[in-house]
Amino acid sequence: MIPAQFDYVRPDSLDEACRALASDEDAKVLAGGQSLLPLLRLRLAYPSTLVDVGRLPELKGVHDRGDHVFIGAMTTHDEVVRSGVVRAGCPLVAMAAATVADPAIRHRGTFGGSLAHADPAGDLPAVVLALDGVFVARSAQGEREIPAAEFFVDYLESSLDAGEILAGVKIPKLGAGWGFHYEKFHRTAQAWAIVGVAAAVKRSNGSIAEARIGLTNMGPTPLRARAAEAALEGVELGDRVRQACEEAADGASPPADLHAQPDYRRHLAQVLTHRAVRTAAGTP
């Protein structure tokens, strides 16, 4: 299909982009375009103006800032995967980014664009949620920070205001003793996850001292498996881990579609959480 008519703006700075966005309440930001362009072609989105931020250097790059890693919104998935700073400081992000679609998409799609799209079937939202990331938004009024727990509001809806642009994301470094894994079940390499699990596990004396678990495609937003996290705390790395992971789907409202029904997704969440937690904890 052919998109509806729109105006196109390509600003030279982030401040100019913010002003352009603020001047039109029906404007949308164009980043890598891997999420937005299909919506335009299907006429599921009708922006009056597209503000193209693809050439703004202020939004690109990965930076080690001591206690956290800052990833610019326009950094591509491939750049995230190959970044030594990301692999060293927040390896779970690199693991998940490597599973996004296929190489062509990863070379064009952007880290911030995927998150701002707020698709609960996307791989990265659950990861940033599990790691307690912080979103940095810019507008004509200045800058504000949004905790990941407050960023995802509903299906394809974030807490970004109409005039805000996602500038980047702060990912805390969890330090020594933590292990990570992203487990994903999907039909083909290019398909969305039917269910995905992002796990960060801190080990201490043969037990799980703390677990953080993010769930992909188990509701209208990415979710933290809080019940499973609580059940895993203090558990020895043995058979009781499986029992604790059975709490993974507690409180979730998984969708029903052509690929899976809610009860199947709940079962997948339990199985994949067990796999992800065991792998993150370094147990066979």
N, C-alpha and C positions, 0 to 999 in steps of 0.2 A: 504494500500500500504506500501511498504518498503522504508525507506529514502535512499537517495544516500549515498555513503560512505563518512565518515569524520573522522578526528582525534579528540581526546577528551583530554582536559587538565583541571585539577582541581588544581588551584593555592592555595598557603597557605596564601597569603596576597594580598591586593588590588594593591600594587605596582607590584607584580609579574603578576597579572591578566592584568594590563595595558601593561606590556612588552609583554605578550603573544599575546594580541590583536594587538599591534603595529607591531608585527613580521609577521603578515599574514593579508593582506588586505581583504581576503575573510572570515575571522573569524567572528563568531557571539557569543554574550554573551548568556549563558543559565542561567536563573534565576529560577523561579518556573516551567517554561516549559509549562504553560497552553495555551500560545499563539503560541510559537515557534514549539512545537512538532506536532500540527496538520499541520502546514505548511511544516514540514519536511516529514511527512507521505504522504502528497499529492504532494510532490515534487514541491512545489511552492517556496521553499528556498533551495539553494544548498551551504551551508557553507562548506569550506574545513576543518575548525576547530571549535569545540565548546569549549568555555572557560566557565567552570562551576564556578559561583561565589556563589553558594548556601550555602557554609559553611564559608563564610567570615564574622566574627563578626563585622568588620568595617562598613558593609553595613546594619546592622540590628538595630532596636530599634527606639523609639520615645523619643524626648528630648525637654523639655520646655526651650527655650532660650530667655525668657523675652518678646520681642515684636513679636516673631514668634515661631512656632512649627516646629522642624526639624524631618522629617520622613525618616528613612533610606530606601534605595531602596529595600532591601531584606525583609523588614517588610511585613508580610502577610496581606491580607485583613482582616482576622479574628482578628489579633492582633491590627490592626487599629481600628476596630469596638469596641473592648473591652478596648481600651486605655482610661483611665481617662483623660490623658493629651490632647488627641485629642478631646474627647467629650467636654471638658471645653474650649479649646483654639480655635478649628476650627470644631464645631459640624457638619457643612455641609459635611465635608470629611467623618466623621463617618456614617452619614445618607446614603450617596451615596455608600460607601463601603459595607454597609449592604445589598444593592440590587444587588450586583455583583453575577450573576449566582446562585449557590447553596452552601450549607455548605462545601461540598467536595472541590469545586474549591476555596472557600474563605480560606480554611485551607492550600492550597498549592500555589495558585497564589499570586504574590507579588505586592505591591503598585508601585514600580518603574518599574517592568516589564510591567505592564498594561499601564503605561504612555509612556514608551520608545517604545512600540509597535505602538503607535500613531494611533490607530483605532478610527475614529470619532464616531463609534457606541458604544465605551466603555463608561462607566459611569464616570470614574474619570477625564479624560482630560478636560471636560467642567467645572467640579467643580474647578479644580486647575486654569483654565483660569479665571473663574469668581472671584476667590479670589486673583488674581494677585500673584500667587505663583512664586517662583524662583527655577529653576532646577540647581543642583550642579553637574557638570561633572568632572570626573578625567581622566587623561591620563598620558602617560609617560612624557609629558612636564609640567604637573602640574594640577592646578584646575581652572575652570572658572565657572561663573554663567550665566545662560540664563533665561531671563524673560519668563514667560509662553506665552506672546503674540508673542514671537519669536521662540518658541520651536517647534510648530506644523507647518510643511512646506506643506505637501500634504498627500494624502491618504497613510497610513502606512509609512510615512516618517517624521522624526524629524530632528532637526538641530544638533543632535549629530554627531561629526566627526567620521570617520571610527575607529580611535584608542581610542575613549572615552567610558567611562563607566558611567552610571548615578549612582552617589553615594547617592543621596537623594534629597529631596525637602523641601524648606522653605515655610511654609504657614503663612502669616501674621495674627496676631490676630486683629480682627476688633473692639473688645471692646464692651462697653455698648451701648444699644439702637438698636442693630442689631438683626434681626431674620433670620432664615434660613429654607430652605426646598428644597428637591430634589423630583421632580415629574417625573414619568417614565411610559410610555405606551409600553407594550410588550405583545407578544402572550402567553408566558408561563414564569414561574419563572426563567427558565434557559436560556431563549432566550435573544438575544441582544435587546436593546431598539429600537423600531421603531422611537420614538422621546423621548428625555429626556430634562428636564429643571432644572438647578441649579439656585436657587434664593437666594440672600442675600439682605435684605431690612433694611434700617435704618429709624426708625420712630422718628418723632419730632412733638409734639403738634397736634396729630391727622392727620398728613400728612406724606408723604414719602419724607424724606430729600435726600435719595440716594438709588439707586437700582443697583444691579449688577446681570446680567443674562447670564448664559452660556447655550448653546444649544448643545445637543447630536444628532448626525446623521442627521444634517441639511446641510451637505456639505462635501467636502473632508477632512476638518479638523473641530475640535470643534470651535464654534463661540461665540462671544459676541453679544448679541442682543442690539446693541448700540442705535438704534432708539427707542426701547421700554424703555431702561434705561433713555434716555433723556425725553421721553414723560411722564414718571412716576415721574420725579423730581418735587417736590412741590405739587403733586396731593393729595387731601384729600382721606381718606380711605372710598370710596363710589363707586358709579356707574362709575365714570370717570376712575377708575382703569382698568375696562374691556376694555374701549375704548383705553387706552394707550397700553394695552397688545396686541392689534390688530396689533401693529407695530413690533411684535416679529420676524416675518419671513422676514422683510425687508432686502434685500441684500443677503439673503440666497440662496443656490443652492442645494436644497435637492435631493437626489438620487431617481431613480425609480428602484424598484426591485419586487420580488414576493410578498412582504409584503405590499407595499404601493407605491402609485404614488406621485409625487412632490406636487400636489395640496392638497392631503390628509395630507401630512406631514406639509405643511404650516398651514392648519387648526388645526392640533394637536398642533403645536408650539404655536398658539394663545391661544387655550383652556388651555393647560398645563401651559403656562406662567401665565395666570390669576389665576389658582389654586395655583401655587407655590408662586406667589407674595402675594396673600391674606393669605395663610397659614403662610408664613414668617413674614408678617406684623401682624399676630395675630388676623385677622378678620374672622368671621364665613363664 
